[in-house]
Amino acid sequence: MARAATATKTAPSSIATPSREDFAAMLEQSFETQSPQEGSVIKGTIVAIENDFAMVDVGLKTEGRIALKEFSMPGVPTEVKVGDEVEVYLERVENALGEAVLSRDKARREESWIKLEKAFNDQTRVTGVIFGRVKGGFTVDLDGAVAFLPGSQVDVRPMRDVGPLMNQAQLFQILKMDRRRGNIVVSRRAVLEERRAEERTSLVASLAEKQVVEGVVKNITDYGAFVDLGGVDGLLHVTDIAWRRVSHPTEVLSVGQTVTVQIIKINHETQRISLGMKQLQTDPWEGVAAKYPVGAKFTGKVTNVTDYGAFVELEPGVEGLVHVSEMSWVKKNLAPSKLVTPGADVEVQVLEVDSNKRRISLGLKQTQENPWTTVAAEHPVGSVVEGEIKSITEFGLFIGIDGEIDGMVHLSDLSWSESGEEAIKRYEKGQTVKAKVLDIDVEKERVSLGIKQLDKDPIEKAGPSGGGLKKGNVVTGTVTEVNDGGIEVELEGGVRAFIRRADLARDRNDQRPERFGKGDKVDAMVTSIDKASRKVSLSIKAREVAEEKEAVEQYGSSDSGASLGDILGAALKKKTKKSKDAE
C-alpha cells in the first residue's frame, strides 16, 4: 500500500489514484466481460453427480445444476459420468442461490433445430421417438425438439393400436416447420410410402406379362378383386375371374384367399398390373361354331335379364343373347323380365354365331309355333273376322283376332263416304266389330283389316244397272250444293261428284251455277274417276256434246234438209222411249 501511495505522490497531477471501490468494480466488470451471454449454448464439464443432479462447471463463479433426466432421451438410457463435456443452455448467470441456471434440454433443442432445418430444406429423413399421445395425434422427440405426428400420418393404413411404435427409434419426414412458433409436423407414413414405392418399383420390374404367380386376395369390390403379389397389388377384373358370367367377385373369391393368377398386362409408368384367372383355363369358345350350329335348338339357363333381352348360358363360359325382339311372337312391348327370370331353364334356337366377337344370337320364340302362320292359314285374305276393339289410335283401330294377335284397320279403311277422322268417332274400345282381311305379312307380323270393304265400293255400284261407274257413263244425280265454282251432285249409293262451272252447259250463257237448286235432278257424263281420293268428276256439257254427235250420226245433218231441232227432237223421243222400255 505504501508503494501505491508513493506512486501516487510521484504521479502527474492529471492522473487520479483509483480507490478500493474502483478496483472492485473493475474486477466485477472483467468477470462480466469474460462470462458467456445468457440465452446462448455453451460447453461445460460435469464435475459431480449428486442426488439425481449433475453439477456442471461452465467457467463461471459457481457451477450449475442440471437434473439427470435432461440427459436422457425417450427409448435411450441415461449415460453420463464425471468428466463428460456437455453442451448446455445458459438461462441465467446467477440465481438467488448464487448458482448458474443451466438446461441440457434447451441446449439439445437449439442444436436439434439447426439440424432439423437442414433436413427439412434437403428433404431428408430424421430419426425420432414417439413418446406421447395428444389430441389428433402423437408427440415425437427429435433429439430434443418436440414434433407433432398427426394420426393420419402414422401409417399407410389406419392403426388401431400404436403401442408397439411407442418409444422406438424410427424415421420420419418433416412436413412443416415454424421455428418462431416452435411447431414441427412430421410424417411416418411418407417414409413408409416412399420405401414401399421403391420396393414396388423393384418388384414390378421383376414381373413379366403372361407370368403365372400366386397372390392373396386383399380387397374385393363390385368390379373385381385386388390381389397382393408380395408388396404390389394387381387388379383381377370380374370379367377375368372365369369364362362364365360372374355377377359379383364374392361368388368365387373371398378376402385372404390364396389364388393363382396370370399377369395380363403391366404398365410400368403407372405401375398398374392387370391379372386374370380364366386365362389359366381352356377357352370354351374354341370350336363353338361347330358345337352350336345355326338352327339347332338347345336348353340353357337364364343368367341375366336386361332391358334389351336375356343372356342364356349354354355351357359354363358360353352365353348367348336372346334379344327382346326374339322372345315372343306377339308380346312386343313387354319387358324381358316379364317373360323370363334368372335361373330358369329355357329352350332356345341358335340364330347366329360369331366366334371372333364371342357372340351367339339366340331365339326363344323360334322354339314355339308361329301364331302368325296360323292366322294366315285360318284367316286368308278376303275372309271376314270378328273381334273386340283393343285400342283406338290416331291412325286407326286395333282389333283382336286370335289369342294375342291384333289386326289394324287404318283410318282410310273405315268408311267409303266419311273421312277417317269422322268415321273413327263412331267406335269405342271394347266394341265388337267385323272386318275383312285385306293383307297378312307373316315376316313383318302385320294383319291389315278393313271395315268399309265389308260393303261393295259405292263407285262400283253407282253405274248403270249397278255395274259400277265408268268413264263415259251418263248418270243421274241430285244437286246437293251450289257455289261459284260449280255444283256438287250425289249419285246412287251416296257417291258424291262435282260438275265444274265450265261443264254445266255447252252454251256459255247457260254455264251459270245459280240455274240449279238443291234437290234438282241432272244428267251428266262421267269424265274422270279417282278411287284413291274418292273423287268423281261429271260434265253436263260433255253429255250434250255426245248426244248431239250421236243424233247427227243417226238422223243426218242439217245439210240434208233436216233442221237441228228436228234431229235433236228425234233423238230425244228415242231416248224417252228407251227409258220407258227400261222401266
DOBA-821455 format. One line per field, with one value per residue (C-alpha): residue number from 1; residue in three letters; x negated, y negated, z. Coordinates in steps of 0.02 Angstrom, whole numbers. Layout:
N
pos = NUM,... .
code = ala,... .
xx = X,... .
yy = Y,... .
zz = Z,... .
//
This chain:
583
pos = 1,2,3,4,5,6,7,8,9,10,11,12,13,14,15,16,17,18,19,20,21,22,23,24,25,26,27,28,29,30,31,32,33,34,35,36,37,38,39,40,41,42,43,44,45,46,47,48,49,50,51,52,53,54,55,56,57,58,59,60,61,62,63,64,65,66,67,68,69,70,71,72,73,74,75,76,77,78,79,80,81,82,83,84,85,86,87,88,89,90,91,92,93,94,95,96,97,98,99,100,101,102,103,104,105,106,107,108,109,110,111,112,113,114,115,116,117,118,119,120,121,122,123,124,125,126,127,128,129,130,131,132,133,134,135,136,137,138,139,140,141,142,143,144,145,146,147,148,149,150,151,152,153,154,155,156,157,158,159,160,161,162,163,164,165,166,167,168,169,170,171,172,173,174,175,176,177,178,179,180,181,182,183,184,185,186,187,188,189,190,191,192,193,194,195,196,197,198,199,200,201,202,203,204,205,206,207,208,209,210,211,212,213,214,215,216,217,218,219,220,221,222,223,224,225,226,227,228,229,230,231,232,233,234,235,236,237,238,239,240,241,242,243,244,245,246,247,248,249,250,251,252,253,254,255,256,257,258,259,260,261,262,263,264,265,266,267,268,269,270,271,272,273,274,275,276,277,278,279,280,281,282,283,284,285,286,287,288,289,290,291,292,293,294,295,296,297,298,299,300,301,302,303,304,305,306,307,308,309,310,311,312,313,314,315,316,317,318,319,320,321,322,323,324,325,326,327,328,329,330,331,332,333,334,335,336,337,338,339,340,341,342,343,344,345,346,347,348,349,350,351,352,353,354,355,356,357,358,359,360,361,362,363,364,365,366,367,368,369,370,371,372,373,374,375,376,377,378,379,380,381,382,383,384,385,386,387,388,389,390,391,392,393,394,395,396,397,398,399,400,401,402,403,404,405,406,407,408,409,410,411,412,413,414,415,416,417,418,419,420,421,422,423,424,425,426,427,428,429,430,431,432,433,434,435,436,437,438,439,440,441,442,443,444,445,446,447,448,449,450,451,452,453,454,455,456,457,458,459,460,461,462,463,464,465,466,467,468,469,470,471,472,473,474,475,476,477,478,479,480,481,482,483,484,485,486,487,488,489,490,491,492,493,494,495,496,497,498,499,500,501,502,503,504,505,506,507,508,509,510,511,512,513,514,515,516,517,518,519,520,521,522,523,524,525,526,527,528,529,530,531,532,533,534,535,536,537,538,539,540,541,542,543,544,545,546,547,548,549,550,551,552,553,554,555,556,557,558,559,560,561,562,563,564,565,566,567,568,569,570,571,572,573,574,575,576,577,578,579,580,581,582,583 .
code = met,ala,arg,ala,ala,thr,ala,thr,lys,thr,ala,pro,ser,ser,ile,ala,thr,pro,ser,arg,glu,asp,phe,ala,ala,met,leu,glu,gln,ser,phe,glu,thr,gln,ser,pro,gln,glu,gly,ser,val,ile,lys,gly,thr,ile,val,ala,ile,glu,asn,asp,phe,ala,met,val,asp,val,gly,leu,lys,thr,glu,gly,arg,ile,ala,leu,lys,glu,phe,ser,met,pro,gly,val,pro,thr,glu,val,lys,val,gly,asp,glu,val,glu,val,tyr,leu,glu,arg,val,glu,asn,ala,leu,gly,glu,ala,val,leu,ser,arg,asp,lys,ala,arg,arg,glu,glu,ser,trp,ile,lys,leu,glu,lys,ala,phe,asn,asp,gln,thr,arg,val,thr,gly,val,ile,phe,gly,arg,val,lys,gly,gly,phe,thr,val,asp,leu,asp,gly,ala,val,ala,phe,leu,pro,gly,ser,gln,val,asp,val,arg,pro,met,arg,asp,val,gly,pro,leu,met,asn,gln,ala,gln,leu,phe,gln,ile,leu,lys,met,asp,arg,arg,arg,gly,asn,ile,val,val,ser,arg,arg,ala,val,leu,glu,glu,arg,arg,ala,glu,glu,arg,thr,ser,leu,val,ala,ser,leu,ala,glu,lys,gln,val,val,glu,gly,val,val,lys,asn,ile,thr,asp,tyr,gly,ala,phe,val,asp,leu,gly,gly,val,asp,gly,leu,leu,his,val,thr,asp,ile,ala,trp,arg,arg,val,ser,his,pro,thr,glu,val,leu,ser,val,gly,gln,thr,val,thr,val,gln,ile,ile,lys,ile,asn,his,glu,thr,gln,arg,ile,ser,leu,gly,met,lys,gln,leu,gln,thr,asp,pro,trp,glu,gly,val,ala,ala,lys,tyr,pro,val,gly,ala,lys,phe,thr,gly,lys,val,thr,asn,val,thr,asp,tyr,gly,ala,phe,val,glu,leu,glu,pro,gly,val,glu,gly,leu,val,his,val,ser,glu,met,ser,trp,val,lys,lys,asn,leu,ala,pro,ser,lys,leu,val,thr,pro,gly,ala,asp,val,glu,val,gln,val,leu,glu,val,asp,ser,asn,lys,arg,arg,ile,ser,leu,gly,leu,lys,gln,thr,gln,glu,asn,pro,trp,thr,thr,val,ala,ala,glu,his,pro,val,gly,ser,val,val,glu,gly,glu,ile,lys,ser,ile,thr,glu,phe,gly,leu,phe,ile,gly,ile,asp,gly,glu,ile,asp,gly,met,val,his,leu,ser,asp,leu,ser,trp,ser,glu,ser,gly,glu,glu,ala,ile,lys,arg,tyr,glu,lys,gly,gln,thr,val,lys,ala,lys,val,leu,asp,ile,asp,val,glu,lys,glu,arg,val,ser,leu,gly,ile,lys,gln,leu,asp,lys,asp,pro,ile,glu,lys,ala,gly,pro,ser,gly,gly,gly,leu,lys,lys,gly,asn,val,val,thr,gly,thr,val,thr,glu,val,asn,asp,gly,gly,ile,glu,val,glu,leu,glu,gly,gly,val,arg,ala,phe,ile,arg,arg,ala,asp,leu,ala,arg,asp,arg,asn,asp,gln,arg,pro,glu,arg,phe,gly,lys,gly,asp,lys,val,asp,ala,met,val,thr,ser,ile,asp,lys,ala,ser,arg,lys,val,ser,leu,ser,ile,lys,ala,arg,glu,val,ala,glu,glu,lys,glu,ala,val,glu,gln,tyr,gly,ser,ser,asp,ser,gly,ala,ser,leu,gly,asp,ile,leu,gly,ala,ala,leu,lys,lys,lys,thr,lys,lys,ser,lys,asp,ala,glu .
xx = 0,-149,-210,-47,-44,-221,-170,-26,-135,-257,-118,-72,64,177,196,312,271,401,489,531,708,641,535,687,795,659,641,829,832,693,795,947,846,771,935,1045,1208,1372,1482,1335,1271,1104,992,968,893,982,887,1002,1164,1269,1449,1510,1422,1262,1152,1084,939,958,817,924,902,1013,1069,1245,1357,1449,1572,1506,1670,1624,1479,1593,1697,1854,1800,1618,1545,1452,1263,1168,1018,899,781,901,903,1080,1167,1291,1406,1365,1530,1457,1281,1334,1496,1548,1441,1289,1293,1289,1458,1422,1527,1473,1646,1642,1465,1511,1667,1568,1443,1584,1673,1518,1503,1691,1698,1559,1651,1813,1729,1637,1795,1701,1770,1742,1740,1863,1960,2148,2165,2338,2518,2608,2771,2770,2603,2441,2285,2115,1944,1823,1663,1729,1854,2037,2137,2320,2366,2548,2645,2668,2479,2434,2453,2514,2669,2765,2689,2796,2651,2497,2424,2289,2222,2204,2027,1950,1824,1885,1876,1990,2013,2032,2188,2190,2079,2106,1959,2036,2187,2088,2201,2141,2256,2186,2248,2202,2324,2224,2068,2164,2243,2076,1998,2148,2137,1955,1997,2147,2040,1913,2049,2142,1978,1956,2127,2171,2331,2403,2306,2403,2390,2476,2559,2678,2847,2829,2990,3150,3254,3404,3290,3155,3028,2857,2727,2567,2420,2298,2285,2377,2563,2639,2819,2915,3064,3230,3232,3063,3109,3194,3254,3432,3530,3485,3608,3500,3322,3384,3466,3291,3169,3150,3030,2874,2891,2733,2755,2650,2660,2580,2511,2608,2534,2407,2400,2227,2265,2417,2361,2533,2547,2695,2722,2826,2883,2984,2830,2761,2912,2962,3061,3237,3263,3141,3244,3406,3474,3467,3543,3687,3737,3863,4041,4005,4105,4028,4081,3990,4003,4050,3905,3952,4104,4086,4198,4144,4154,4090,3924,3935,3788,3769,3618,3501,3415,3527,3676,3793,3910,4095,4143,4310,4372,4338,4426,4610,4708,4842,4784,4681,4689,4671,4513,4399,4412,4597,4558,4405,4319,4137,4102,4242,4205,4266,4259,4179,4131,3962,3989,3810,3633,3484,3333,3218,3329,3378,3563,3708,3881,4022,4209,4341,4495,4422,4447,4634,4766,4779,4957,4942,4929,5083,5180,5131,5195,5356,5399,5345,5356,5537,5610,5713,5660,5748,5662,5653,5577,5419,5362,5400,5254,5235,5209,5342,5416,5334,5449,5411,5415,5341,5265,5148,5137,5215,5261,5263,5400,5324,5424,5440,5523,5663,5791,5821,5913,5842,5666,5569,5566,5755,5786,5675,5782,5918,5809,5765,5637,5712,5840,5858,5846,5825,5689,5620,5441,5351,5171,5063,4874,4804,4624,4670,4804,4942,5126,5218,5407,5545,5720,5781,5732,5874,5984,5956,5875,6018,5923,5937,6124,6172,6157,6294,6387,6269,6120,6009,5960,5852,5783,5911,6064,6212,6285,6424,6386,6463,6391,6332,6226,6212,6064,5974,5859,5994,6117,6098,6204,6246,6265,6344,6263,6207,6065,6027,5972,5934,5977,5866,5943,5870,5954,6131,6186,6125,6189,6079,6231,6304,6145,6218,6224,6370,6479,6480,6554,6533,6635,6634,6604,6467,6399,6212,6070,5931,5768,5645,5640,5504,5543,5395,5454,5638,5664,5787,5799,5957,5997,6166,6077,5994,6162,6242,6098,6105,6293,6283,6149,6248,6405,6313,6240,6411,6525,6413,6359,6449,6366,6477,6636,6671,6655,6550,6713,6786,6630,6625,6812,6799,6652,6748,6901,6790,6706,6877,6939,6782,6809,6991,6938,6809,6941 .
yy = 0,-114,-84,-128,-286,-332,-303,-416,-553,-544,-527,-677,-785,-746,-558,-512,-370,-226,-190,-19,-31,-66,91,196,125,155,337,366,290,404,554,493,461,635,726,804,718,778,867,950,1128,1155,1302,1364,1509,1624,1607,1707,1809,1787,1838,1855,1693,1663,1517,1432,1309,1183,1065,950,906,1051,1213,1251,1399,1499,1641,1807,1839,1698,1802,1946,1970,2075,2252,2216,2244,2105,2123,1977,1976,1853,1776,1781,1624,1571,1427,1334,1184,1037,966,855,822,823,857,813,955,892,1039,1033,1086,1215,1330,1480,1496,1320,1342,1502,1419,1274,1395,1503,1357,1318,1498,1513,1356,1425,1592,1502,1399,1552,1661,1794,1909,1883,2003,1982,2070,2067,2035,1962,1953,1788,1736,1782,1872,1902,1811,1858,1819,1769,1769,1635,1547,1598,1627,1666,1827,1822,1983,1995,1991,2137,2274,2305,2384,2332,2413,2466,2492,2379,2455,2558,2399,2301,2264,2346,2251,2236,2125,1977,1848,1665,1593,1421,1312,1144,1102,940,1034,1191,1300,1455,1577,1746,1899,2081,2127,2028,2130,2293,2243,2193,2356,2451,2361,2411,2591,2586,2521,2658,2791,2729,2732,2916,2964,3001,3017,3195,3241,3354,3301,3331,3195,3161,3078,2914,2822,2856,2726,2733,2731,2853,2900,2832,2966,2939,3011,2987,2799,2742,2757,2814,2796,2954,2887,2976,3021,3109,3218,3355,3388,3399,3246,3190,3062,3018,3071,3137,3281,3352,3259,3210,3093,3185,3323,3377,3380,3423,3289,3241,3067,3000,2826,2716,2527,2483,2297,2307,2475,2547,2734,2824,3005,3149,3319,3380,3366,3519,3622,3689,3564,3639,3533,3639,3734,3656,3637,3824,3863,3741,3735,3608,3677,3804,3800,3814,3797,3666,3569,3385,3296,3113,3012,2835,2707,2767,2955,3103,3196,3385,3497,3645,3711,3636,3490,3489,3372,3311,3163,3180,3007,2941,2948,3136,3178,3183,3185,3070,2985,2846,2710,2820,2807,2962,2982,3020,3164,3248,3248,3279,3460,3528,3664,3618,3694,3582,3590,3532,3388,3329,3370,3251,3340,3190,3073,3213,3184,3303,3238,3347,3351,3403,3380,3491,3643,3608,3618,3456,3392,3276,3428,3499,3339,3334,3510,3489,3314,3295,3129,3090,3182,3091,3090,3030,2963,2837,2665,2674,2495,2338,2233,2079,2187,2322,2465,2623,2773,2937,3086,3245,3250,3101,3059,2895,2831,2647,2551,2394,2233,2242,2413,2364,2287,2260,2098,2017,1959,2072,1939,1930,2116,2166,2064,2197,2332,2368,2478,2648,2639,2798,2767,2863,2829,2903,2968,2860,2922,3034,3010,3155,3091,2915,2989,2875,2903,2766,2760,2656,2616,2521,2668,2768,2672,2651,2490,2368,2313,2490,2495,2323,2355,2402,2557,2565,2609,2476,2305,2294,2151,2102,2162,2044,2042,1952,1861,1743,1570,1555,1398,1244,1124,1007,1144,1267,1388,1542,1693,1852,2009,2175,2261,2097,2065,1880,1797,1622,1526,1377,1213,1236,1407,1350,1323,1319,1142,1018,915,1066,1102,1019,1122,1018,1101,1253,1276,1405,1560,1534,1688,1675,1793,1785,1887,1962,1881,1948,2067,2069,2212,2173,1997,2043,1904,1918,1779,1753,1643,1590,1508,1671,1761,1630,1637,1827,1830,1704,1805,1965,1882,1814,1986,2068,1940,1848,1668,1504,1501,1647,1544,1585,1444,1461,1450,1597,1700,1664,1692,1863,1907,1850,1956,2107,2081,2061,2222,2316,2252,2313,2483,2496,2461 .
zz = 0,35,-141,-206,-107,-162,-338,-311,-247,-394,-523,-626,-554,-705,-661,-515,-398,-405,-242,-165,-235,-410,-406,-353,-492,-621,-562,-573,-746,-803,-745,-840,-998,-996,-947,-1084,-1127,-1058,-1186,-1275,-1289,-1203,-1161,-985,-888,-766,-602,-489,-486,-329,-293,-472,-520,-616,-565,-721,-724,-866,-811,-704,-523,-474,-553,-613,-575,-709,-675,-740,-832,-950,-1012,-1061,-1219,-1247,-1280,-1237,-1060,-969,-981,-903,-789,-704,-829,-978,-1080,-1125,-1210,-1102,-1120,-1005,-944,-805,-745,-563,-471,-295,-228,-322,-444,-633,-709,-846,-959,-1059,-1142,-1212,-1273,-1363,-1433,-1505,-1580,-1649,-1733,-1833,-1892,-1923,-2029,-2137,-2152,-2196,-2332,-2400,-2389,-2293,-2159,-1973,-1826,-1685,-1549,-1520,-1333,-1302,-1360,-1389,-1469,-1653,-1649,-1555,-1494,-1563,-1488,-1625,-1520,-1404,-1518,-1496,-1655,-1690,-1782,-1848,-1827,-2016,-2042,-1929,-2059,-2236,-2160,-2003,-1848,-1702,-1583,-1591,-1433,-1521,-1602,-1440,-1377,-1530,-1635,-1815,-1967,-2004,-2141,-2091,-2172,-2094,-1982,-1894,-1779,-1718,-1652,-1614,-1722,-1814,-1905,-1958,-2052,-2033,-2172,-2303,-2260,-2273,-2439,-2510,-2453,-2518,-2686,-2701,-2660,-2778,-2921,-2891,-2882,-3036,-3132,-3087,-3157,-3338,-3439,-3454,-3297,-3177,-2994,-2829,-2726,-2585,-2610,-2517,-2558,-2657,-2749,-2866,-3018,-2963,-2830,-2780,-2759,-2657,-2755,-2612,-2598,-2752,-2791,-2954,-3011,-3054,-3151,-3130,-3316,-3298,-3149,-3251,-3428,-3364,-3310,-3133,-3066,-2914,-2867,-2699,-2795,-2822,-2709,-2526,-2436,-2379,-2509,-2599,-2787,-2939,-3073,-3236,-3268,-3417,-3430,-3340,-3353,-3290,-3290,-3177,-3101,-3131,-3153,-3231,-3180,-3244,-3181,-3329,-3440,-3349,-3405,-3576,-3679,-3701,-3858,-3957,-4088,-4027,-4205,-4232,-4062,-4084,-4269,-4332,-4325,-4188,-4025,-3851,-3671,-3568,-3406,-3396,-3310,-3329,-3385,-3454,-3537,-3709,-3683,-3583,-3576,-3581,-3531,-3648,-3552,-3421,-3508,-3663,-3661,-3795,-3803,-3833,-3895,-3837,-4017,-4020,-3858,-3910,-4071,-4005,-3843,-3920,-3789,-3636,-3529,-3541,-3351,-3376,-3493,-3413,-3243,-3194,-3155,-3264,-3392,-3567,-3740,-3871,-4054,-4121,-4243,-4272,-4210,-4216,-4141,-4167,-4069,-3950,-3981,-4005,-4051,-3986,-4012,-3888,-3996,-4133,-4020,-4018,-4154,-4252,-4224,-4374,-4487,-4404,-4429,-4612,-4634,-4536,-4596,-4777,-4869,-4909,-4759,-4627,-4445,-4289,-4136,-3997,-4021,-3914,-3939,-4038,-4102,-4209,-4362,-4339,-4239,-4172,-4170,-4082,-4199,-4122,-3950,-3932,-4118,-4170,-4341,-4386,-4477,-4548,-4547,-4735,-4722,-4602,-4720,-4907,-4882,-4724,-4685,-4569,-4432,-4435,-4452,-4305,-4185,-4203,-4122,-3939,-3853,-3810,-3950,-4055,-4242,-4404,-4531,-4691,-4700,-4829,-4809,-4697,-4688,-4585,-4590,-4532,-4418,-4479,-4519,-4615,-4596,-4674,-4614,-4766,-4875,-4797,-4921,-5105,-5159,-5197,-5351,-5415,-5376,-5440,-5627,-5750,-5691,-5540,-5647,-5572,-5630,-5784,-5881,-6017,-5920,-5916,-5741,-5649,-5487,-5361,-5332,-5152,-5157,-5269,-5269,-5387,-5449,-5495,-5415,-5307,-5352,-5257,-5361,-5321,-5171,-5093,-5215,-5224,-5385,-5442,-5601,-5637,-5695,-5870,-5880,-5833,-6014,-6192,-6215,-6119,-6071,-5980,-5880,-5726,-5562,-5499,-5633,-5519,-5347,-5211,-5250,-5439,-5544,-5676,-5808,-5836,-5909,-5802,-5857,-5725,-5578,-5442,-5322,-5210,-5173,-5196,-5324,-5471,-5600,-5709,-5857,-5925,-6070,-6120,-6112,-6226,-6350,-6352,-6377,-6519,-6603,-6585,-6654,-6805,-6840,-6829,-6910,-7030,-7032,-7064,-7235,-7293,-7267,-7080,-6956,-6797,-6697,-6795,-6765,-6579,-6562,-6643,-6531,-6377,-6424,-6449,-6280,-6195,-6274,-6215,-6039,-6039,-6107,-5970,-5839 .
//
